[in-house]
């Protein structure tokens, strides 16, 4: 049955083809060839337009991805260049800071020729809002000993609390139970810059004057007095940030902001030797 249907379909298709062929030939002989051509064009034109639209769409799609890939590669190169520039800026800033520090220490060495200094870099520190201690890359091999003072470009840092062969531990002066004999340069009033458990977590310490009549003002600069046998006289400690009066003793006191930012210390100097002014 299927074969009969297929055979009939083939015969019908063949008859239609023959009729169309004969009709086309007849119309051509009769001079209506253009009519056939126009009809064919009318039939074919929508397919041609559709084909062109498909071609344009494919070309645009391919072009879009080509541009996208080019932009992606360009962005990758730009990101890489930005990272290189950022690294160069960080390196340049570090070099600049080191140069400034060396200039300051050179001027300090010219002013205090009795100082013998050893440069060092911070290689570890405790995490938190402040560093209760940190490690430097110099030790007994470099002549470092306990209780030697440590300074940075901003001023006093602390003292050597523990010594290894090639590394040492520095205890910041703002740490609780640490203290420095100090004086206010503007007035000459003497006192102690001492660590406070609450203040040290804010990167501050307390200035306690020896005299109840001490004249203390916000902005006063405080320096080491040389008392205490650890720090030499004349090292910058910090600036008075707040003045108050003890409610119980009615004695004046103040908060002192160190000249050194303890969260960003990188390079320091250890004072190996200096002349005591009280010897």
C-alpha positions as CSV (number, residue, x, y, z in Angstrom):
1,X,0.0,0.0,0.0
2,X,2.8,2.3,0.9
3,X,4.6,1.6,-2.4
4,X,1.4,2.4,-4.4
5,X,1.0,5.7,-2.5
6,X,4.6,6.6,-3.2
7,X,4.3,5.7,-6.8
8,X,1.1,7.8,-7.3
9,X,2.8,10.8,-5.6
10,X,5.8,10.4,-7.9
11,X,3.5,10.3,-10.9
12,X,1.6,13.4,-9.8
13,X,4.8,15.3,-9.1
14,X,6.1,14.3,-12.5
15,X,3.0,15.4,-14.3
16,X,3.0,18.8,-12.5
17,X,6.7,19.3,-13.3
18,X,6.0,18.5,-17.0
19,X,3.0,20.9,-17.1
20,X,5.1,23.7,-15.5
21,X,7.9,23.1,-17.9
22,X,5.6,23.1,-20.9
23,X,3.8,26.2,-19.7
24,X,7.1,28.0,-19.1
25,X,8.3,27.2,-22.6
26,X,5.0,28.2,-24.1
27,X,5.0,31.6,-22.3
28,X,8.6,32.2,-23.3
29,X,7.8,31.4,-27.0
30,X,4.8,33.7,-26.7
31,X,7.0,36.6,-25.4
32,X,6.1,36.4,-21.8
33,X,9.6,35.5,-20.5
34,X,9.9,38.6,-18.4
35,X,6.6,37.8,-16.7
36,X,8.0,34.5,-15.6
37,X,11.2,36.1,-14.4
38,X,9.3,38.8,-12.5
39,X,7.2,36.2,-10.8
40,X,10.2,34.2,-9.9
41,X,11.9,37.3,-8.5
42,X,8.7,38.1,-6.5
43,X,8.8,34.6,-5.0
44,X,12.5,34.5,-4.4
45,X,12.9,38.1,-3.1
46,X,11.6,37.5,0.5
47,X,13.9,34.5,0.8
48,X,16.8,36.7,-0.4
49,X,15.9,39.4,2.1
50,X,15.6,36.9,4.9
51,X,19.0,35.4,3.9
52,X,20.6,38.8,4.0
53,X,19.1,39.6,7.4
54,X,20.5,36.3,8.7
55,X,23.9,37.0,7.2
56,X,24.0,40.5,8.7
57,X,22.9,39.2,12.1
58,X,25.6,36.5,12.1
59,X,28.2,39.1,11.0
60,X,27.1,41.5,13.7
61,X,27.1,38.7,16.3
62,X,30.6,37.6,15.3
63,X,31.8,41.2,15.3
64,X,30.3,41.9,18.7
65,X,32.2,38.9,20.2
66,X,35.4,40.0,18.4
67,X,35.2,43.5,19.9
68,X,34.3,42.0,23.3
69,X,37.3,39.7,23.3
70,X,39.5,42.6,22.2
71,X,38.2,44.8,25.1
72,X,38.6,42.0,27.5
73,X,42.2,41.6,26.5
74,X,42.8,45.3,26.7
75,X,41.2,45.5,30.2
76,X,43.4,42.6,31.3
77,X,46.5,44.5,30.1
78,X,45.3,47.7,31.8
79,X,44.7,45.9,35.1
80,X,48.1,44.5,34.9
81,X,49.6,47.9,34.2
82,X,47.6,49.4,37.1
83,X,49.0,46.8,39.5
84,X,52.5,47.5,38.3
85,X,52.0,51.2,38.8
86,X,50.5,50.7,42.3
87,X,53.5,48.5,43.2
88,X,55.9,51.2,41.9
89,X,54.0,53.8,43.9
90,X,54.2,51.7,47.1
91,X,57.9,51.0,46.5
92,X,58.6,54.7,45.8
93,X,56.8,55.7,49.0
94,X,58.7,53.2,51.0
95,X,62.0,54.5,49.5
96,X,61.0,58.0,50.2
97,X,60.1,57.2,53.8
98,X,63.3,55.4,54.3
99,X,65.3,58.3,52.8
100,X,63.5,60.8,55.1
101,X,64.2,58.6,58.1
102,X,67.9,58.3,57.2
103,X,68.1,62.1,56.8
104,X,66.5,62.6,60.2
105,X,68.8,60.1,61.8
106,X,71.8,61.7,60.0
107,X,70.8,65.1,61.4
108,X,70.3,63.5,64.8
109,X,73.8,61.8,64.5
110,X,75.3,65.2,63.6
111,X,73.6,66.8,66.6
112,X,74.4,63.9,69.0
113,X,77.7,62.6,68.0
114,X,77.8,60.5,71.1
115,X,75.1,58.3,69.6
116,X,76.1,55.0,68.1
117,X,73.1,53.7,66.1
118,X,72.1,50.4,64.6
119,X,69.5,50.3,61.9
120,X,66.8,47.6,62.0
121,X,63.5,46.7,60.4
122,X,60.3,45.4,62.1
123,X,59.6,41.9,60.9
124,X,56.7,40.8,63.2
125,X,54.2,42.3,65.6
126,X,51.1,41.3,67.5
127,X,47.8,41.9,65.8
128,X,45.3,44.3,67.2
129,X,44.6,48.0,67.6
130,X,48.1,48.4,68.9
131,X,51.3,46.4,69.1
132,X,52.2,45.4,72.7
133,X,55.5,44.2,71.4
134,X,57.2,43.6,68.0
135,X,60.3,41.9,66.7
136,X,63.2,43.5,64.8
137,X,65.8,41.8,62.6
138,X,68.8,42.7,64.8
139,X,70.1,40.8,67.8
140,X,73.1,40.0,69.9
141,X,75.1,39.3,66.7
142,X,74.7,43.0,65.9
143,X,75.6,44.3,69.3
144,X,72.0,44.6,70.6
145,X,71.5,44.3,74.4
146,X,68.5,44.5,76.8
147,X,67.2,48.0,77.8
148,X,68.7,49.7,74.8
149,X,66.4,52.5,73.5
150,X,64.7,52.2,70.2
151,X,63.7,55.2,68.1
152,X,62.0,55.9,64.7
153,X,61.7,58.9,62.5
154,X,58.7,60.1,64.5
155,X,60.4,59.8,67.9
156,X,60.8,57.3,70.8
157,X,59.5,53.8,70.1
158,X,60.5,51.9,73.3
159,X,63.3,49.7,74.5
160,X,64.8,46.3,73.9
161,X,63.0,43.8,76.2
162,X,64.4,40.6,74.9
163,X,67.5,39.7,72.8
164,X,68.1,36.7,70.5
165,X,71.1,36.0,68.3
166,X,69.7,37.8,65.2
167,X,66.4,39.2,66.4
168,X,65.2,41.2,69.3
169,X,61.9,42.1,70.9
170,X,60.9,45.8,71.4
171,X,58.5,46.9,74.2
172,X,56.7,50.2,73.2
173,X,56.9,52.9,75.8
174,X,53.1,53.3,75.8
175,X,52.8,49.7,77.1
176,X,51.3,49.4,80.6
177,X,54.0,49.6,83.4
178,X,56.5,51.3,81.0
179,X,57.6,54.9,81.6
180,X,59.9,57.6,80.4
181,X,61.3,60.5,82.3
182,X,59.9,63.5,80.3
183,X,59.6,67.3,80.2
184,X,57.5,69.8,78.3
185,X,59.8,71.9,76.1
186,X,57.6,75.1,76.3
187,X,57.7,75.4,80.1
188,X,60.4,72.9,81.2
189,X,58.0,71.2,83.5
190,X,59.2,67.7,84.2
191,X,57.2,64.5,84.7
192,X,56.7,61.0,83.5
193,X,55.2,59.6,80.3
194,X,53.8,56.3,81.4
195,X,51.7,53.6,79.8
196,X,48.1,53.1,80.7
197,X,46.1,49.9,80.2
198,X,43.1,51.7,78.6
199,X,45.1,54.4,76.7
200,X,47.6,52.0,75.2
201,X,44.8,50.3,73.2
202,X,44.2,53.7,71.7
203,X,47.8,54.3,70.9
204,X,48.2,56.9,73.7
205,X,49.8,57.2,77.1
206,X,49.6,59.5,80.1
207,X,51.8,62.4,81.0
208,X,52.0,62.9,84.8
209,X,53.9,66.1,85.9
210,X,55.9,66.2,89.1
211,X,54.5,69.6,90.1
212,X,50.9,70.5,90.9
213,X,51.6,73.9,89.4
214,X,52.8,72.5,86.1
215,X,51.6,74.5,83.1
216,X,50.3,72.0,80.5
217,X,48.5,72.9,77.3
218,X,47.1,70.9,74.4
219,X,49.8,70.9,71.7
220,X,52.7,71.0,74.0
221,X,55.6,68.9,72.8
222,X,57.1,66.4,75.2
223,X,60.7,65.2,75.2
224,X,62.7,62.6,77.2
225,X,64.5,64.1,80.2
226,X,67.2,61.5,80.6
227,X,66.0,60.2,83.9
228,X,65.6,56.5,84.2
229,X,68.9,55.2,82.7
230,X,67.3,53.9,79.5
231,X,66.5,56.9,77.3
232,X,68.9,59.7,76.5
233,X,67.8,63.3,77.0
234,X,66.2,65.3,74.2
235,X,64.3,62.6,72.2
236,X,60.9,63.6,71.0
237,X,58.2,61.5,72.7
238,X,54.9,63.1,71.6
239,X,52.3,65.9,71.9
240,X,49.8,66.7,74.6
241,X,46.3,65.9,73.2
242,X,44.1,66.4,76.3
243,X,44.6,68.1,79.7
244,X,42.6,67.2,82.8
245,X,42.7,67.4,86.6
246,X,42.6,64.3,88.8
247,X,39.3,64.4,90.7
248,X,40.8,62.9,93.8
249,X,44.2,64.5,94.1
250,X,43.4,67.6,92.0
251,X,46.8,67.2,90.4
252,X,47.1,68.1,86.7
253,X,47.5,65.4,84.1
254,X,47.3,64.9,80.4
255,X,47.0,62.4,77.6
256,X,50.0,62.2,75.3
257,X,49.9,61.2,71.6
258,X,53.2,59.6,70.6
259,X,55.1,60.9,67.6
260,X,55.3,57.4,66.4
261,X,52.4,55.5,64.8
262,X,52.8,52.1,66.4
263,X,50.6,50.4,63.8
264,X,52.8,51.5,60.9
265,X,56.4,51.1,62.1
266,X,58.7,49.7,59.5
267,X,62.2,50.9,60.1
268,X,63.8,51.8,63.5
269,X,67.2,52.6,65.0
270,X,68.6,51.1,68.2
271,X,70.8,53.4,70.2
272,X,73.7,51.2,71.1
273,X,75.7,53.9,73.0
274,X,75.2,57.5,74.2
275,X,76.6,59.8,76.9
276,X,74.6,60.0,80.1
277,X,74.0,63.6,81.1
278,X,73.9,62.6,84.8
279,X,77.2,60.8,84.9
